[in-house]
Amino acid sequence: MWLLDEVLEAVKGEPLVVNRTSFTDISTDTRSIDKGELFIPLKGKNYDGHSFIPQALELSGGGCLCERNQAGMVAGVRDTVILVDDTLKALADLATYKRKRTKGQFIAITGSNGKTTTKEILVAMIKKTFSVHYNEKNYNNIIGVSRSILSINDDRDFYVFELGTNSRGEIRTLAAIVEPDISIITNINPSHLEGLMDLKGVLEEKLDLFYGTKKGGSVFINVDDPYIISSYRDENHIKCEYAIDRDASYRLIIDEDLGWEGFSLALNFPKVNFKARTRLLGKHNLYNILAAASIAYRIGIGRSSIKETIEEFDYYDKRFRPVKSKKGYLVVDDTYNANPSSMEWAIKTVAGLPCRGNRIAIIGDMKELGEMTEFYHRELGRLLRQSNIKKTFLIGESVAYTFEEIGDERAELFKDRESLIESAARVIRMDDVVLVKGSRAARMEEIVEALT
């Protein structure tokens, strides 16, 4: 329930029409709006939510926000209308207002890779002992995080939020909304370079999460990441260091690489050491496990619950998930997204796993690399050429650079998925291992579906 006075205080708005003085909830979508809800019309590249105001008011009978320069859209409206300068900022302001009045500890996660998997593992660990609210899937931008905070209906012990960015200043804004008690940056790698320009831009953007963490709060630092450990100098927080390759307070040691069965692990934490086994593949996933387990232990989750979660946690959707095909070959579905570092991890992991047949890669473009697009796609080609991947099928525009580096003896370049699928189906045999990976825009999951 929101009172009109609370909304006005939060968004610093101006009431144009007042019909009702309370609202059952906040909505940004006419497809799901309920009676009595306050509608916030948001703008996108191809739409303006202000055009949906009449429909929203008809469905909810509640009220709406409206940008001042769009006031003509609400001429004659009898329901409550509040004028604001920017509806997206108003949504964030409402979320900030609610966060400040919500009891419990807030945890925020960002990084170039591993955010969602780390969040999901951590949430599973917390659920063993405490109540928890979190943003589902990867709803990690200003709209997604704000909606998630506004959806909190009762107090929980912990709130876990994944924060994403593709332009400068987003993490600072998100950190101001969430105001975390505990934060973690999983790693710094080339990603979203169209908006962040270069690795220095990525680093500066991600570090805003640490600077936006509550004074006296805990920040978890991956000391294996050379960028984070060399750049963070703030003394306002409790530093908690974790690592696999270096010494740290929270340490993961690989006892045994079990191939396609995963890993046997030892976790050495302050005052406690224990062993666990995971079915997740790749060293990158071990960092996700360690990050989640370190925070879990810090907030009071017992080692038995941490161990149990590590052993229960299964492959997360479209993130290095092996799928056995009907024809006896194995497809590694890593189609959620791709940037240079995640592509390198995926290829090196497949190259190191057992394979009785041939290793094959089906690769799509890596997006949002800006002026570095050609450089990183050529780097990818050199990596594939030097690997034990026998055949590579490429689809997209930027992977033409990758094709030039590999050569036509070991690679084929396609413009459409149908032709690629037909060609790949003729080559792939029983016992082969097929990695499928590319950026979300490439819709590589459709290739996985066709091959399995």
C-alpha positions, 0 to 999 in steps of 0.5 A: 500500500502506498499513500499519495503523500509517500509517493509525492515525497519519494518522487518529489512530484507535483499532483495535477489531479487527485482522485484517490490518495492511496494505491495498492501497489506500483505497476509499469506494465498494463498487461499485469496491472491490477485494481488500485495500482499506480501506473508508471509509464516508462520509455524505451527505444521503440515505445513510450509508456505514456501512450498506455496511460488511458489503458492503464487507468481504465484497468486500474482506476488508480492513478499514474505518473506523467512526465511534465513535458507529456502533460497533454497525454493526461488532459481530461483524466479524472484519476490521480495524476502526478507530474515528474521530470523523469519517470525512470528516475521516479521509479528508482526514487520509489525503490530507494524510498522503500529500501530505506524503510525495509529491515534486513541486510542487503547484498549486491553482486556485480562483475563482468561474468558470473553474476547470476550464477553466484547470486543463485548459489548464494540465494540457495545457501541463504534459503537453508537458514534464513528468509531471502528476497532476490531479483529473479533471472537477470533482471539487473538494470535500473528497471529490474532492480527497482521493480524487485525492491518494490515487489517486497511485501514483507521483511526478510532476513536478507535481500540479494540483488544482481546489478548489471550495466552497459553504460557509465553511471548505472552501477552508481545509480543501482548502488544508491538504490540498493545501498548494500550492507555487503557487496562483491565484484566477481571479476573485471573483464572486457564487456559492454565496451560500447558503453564503457569504452575499455577495461579501465572504464569497466573497472571504474564502473564496477568499483562504484558498487564498493564505493556505494556500499554502506560505510562499515559494510563488507566488500568481498574482493577476488584477489585473483583478479589483478584489476580489483586487487590493485585498484580498490583502496577505500578504507571505509569497509571491511575487506574480505578476500577470496581466491583459488590461486592466491592466499586469502581468508576465503580459499577454494582448493581443487582436490580432484578434477573429475572431468564431466562429473565436476570437482572435489573441493576443499574450502578453507575459511576463517576458523573452519575447513570442509570439503564438498563436491560440485557437478558444475564444470569449469574453473569459472564456476568454481569462482562463482561457488567460492564467491557465494560460499564466502558471503554465506559463511560471513552472514552466518550460514553453517558449513553443512548448509554451504556444503549441501548447497554446493552438492545440490546445485545444478547447471543454471539455464544456458550456462555451460550446461551439458545436454546429451543428444538423441544421437549420442553426442554431447552439446554444451549449452553456453548460449546465455551470453558471450564476451571475450573472457567467457568465450575463452573460459568456455573453449579452454574448459571444453578443450580440457574435458574428456572427449572420445570423439571430436571437439566442435565449436559453434560460435556466434558474434560477441556484441557490445565490444565497440571499437574493439570488436575486430580485435577481440574476434581475431583473438578468438580466432587465434585461440580456436586455431591453437586449441584442440577444437577440430571444427568451428562453425561460425555465424554472424558478422563479426565472426568473419574476423574469427574465420580469417584467423582460423582458416577455411580448413577448420572453420565454416562461416554462415549467414543463417542458422538453418544452413549452419544447422544442416552443415553441422548435423552432417559433421557431428558424430556420436561421442563428439562434444559440441560447444554452442556459444554467442551473445544473446542477440545471436539466439544460439539457443535455437541451434542447441534445440535443433541439435539435441 
